[in-house]
Amino acid sequence: MSLLNPLFNPSASTRNNIQIGAVGLVIELEVKEGYCPLDISDATIKNIIIKKPDNTVVTKPAAFESSGTNGLIYYKTVIGDLDQAGEYSVQAYLETPAFVGYSTITSFMVYANL
């Protein structure tokens, strides 16, 4: 079993316009194997790893979007999370009784303010 194809799904109105300092942005990843979402409801550890433009890496605790049976986890940004303009990379890390591992990496842009 492997974790593949995370789906990054930022909040609807900010999808193409994420600015430095955005608070409350939902970073949602869909953990899939092939084309099918994985049931990750038994995950004991679930994190979203964020790599900032300056290569700083932070690990944030993720929550299930619902029960985890749909493969969705999310993290909601707080002050200081999106503090640089540029490309951010994100990756899920999960530990379940049957599997420990990482998803593939996906990315998004954060833009400077005036």
C-alpha positions in Angstrom: 0.0 0.0 0.0 1.3 3.5 -0.8 0.0 7.0 -0.4 -0.4 8.7 -3.8 -1.9 11.6 -5.5 -2.7 14.1 -2.7 -5.4 16.6 -3.8 -4.6 20.1 -2.6 -7.8 21.9 -2.1 -7.5 25.4 -0.6 -10.6 27.3 0.4 -12.7 28.2 -2.6 -12.3 32.0 -2.8 -8.6 32.0 -2.2 -7.7 29.2 -4.7 -5.7 31.4 -7.1 -5.0 34.3 -4.8 -3.3 33.2 -1.5 -1.6 36.2 0.1 1.1 36.4 2.7 -0.4 36.3 6.2 -3.6 34.4 5.2 -5.1 33.0 8.3 -7.8 30.3 8.3 -6.8 28.9 4.9 -7.8 25.3 4.8 -5.1 23.0 3.4 -6.9 19.8 2.5 -5.2 16.7 1.2 -7.0 13.7 -0.2 -4.9 10.5 0.4 -5.5 8.1 -2.5 -4.1 4.9 -3.8 -4.3 5.1 -7.5 -7.7 6.8 -8.2 -9.4 5.6 -5.0 -9.5 7.6 -1.7 -8.0 5.5 1.1 -9.9 4.8 4.3 -7.5 6.4 6.8 -9.9 6.5 9.7 -7.6 4.3 11.8 -4.6 6.7 11.5 -3.1 7.3 14.9 -0.8 10.0 13.6 -1.7 12.4 10.8 0.3 15.4 9.8 0.7 17.9 7.0 4.3 18.8 6.3 4.8 22.3 4.9 7.9 23.4 3.1 8.2 27.2 2.8 9.9 29.1 0.0 13.1 29.5 2.1 13.2 25.7 2.6 12.1 25.8 6.2 10.0 22.7 6.9 7.2 22.7 9.6 5.0 19.8 10.6 1.4 20.6 11.5 -1.2 18.3 13.1 -3.9 17.4 10.6 -7.5 16.6 11.4 -10.0 14.4 9.5 -12.3 16.3 7.2 -15.1 14.0 8.4 -14.4 10.5 9.7 -11.3 9.7 7.6 -13.1 7.1 5.5 -13.0 9.5 2.5 -9.2 9.9 2.7 -9.4 13.6 3.5 -7.2 15.4 6.1 -6.8 19.1 6.6 -5.0 21.8 8.5 -6.2 25.4 8.9 -3.4 28.1 8.8 -2.7 30.3 11.7 -0.6 33.5 12.1 3.0 32.9 10.9 2.2 29.9 8.7 2.2 31.7 5.4 4.8 34.4 6.1 6.8 34.3 2.8 6.0 34.9 -0.8 6.7 32.1 -3.2 6.1 28.4 -3.7 5.0 26.2 -0.7 5.1 22.4 -0.9 2.9 20.2 1.2 2.8 16.5 2.0 0.8 14.2 4.2 2.4 11.9 6.7 0.2 9.1 8.2 0.6 6.2 10.6 -2.0 3.5 10.6 -1.8 0.0 12.0 -1.2 -1.3 8.4 0.9 1.5 7.0 3.4 4.3 7.8 4.3 6.7 5.2 4.2 9.9 3.1 2.0 11.1 0.2 3.4 12.6 -2.9 4.2 16.3 -2.7 2.0 19.0 -4.1 2.5 22.8 -4.1 0.8 26.2 -4.1 1.9 29.8 -4.5 1.6 32.6 -1.9 1.8 36.1 -3.2 3.3 39.3 -1.6 1.2 42.2 -0.4 1.8 45.8 -1.1 
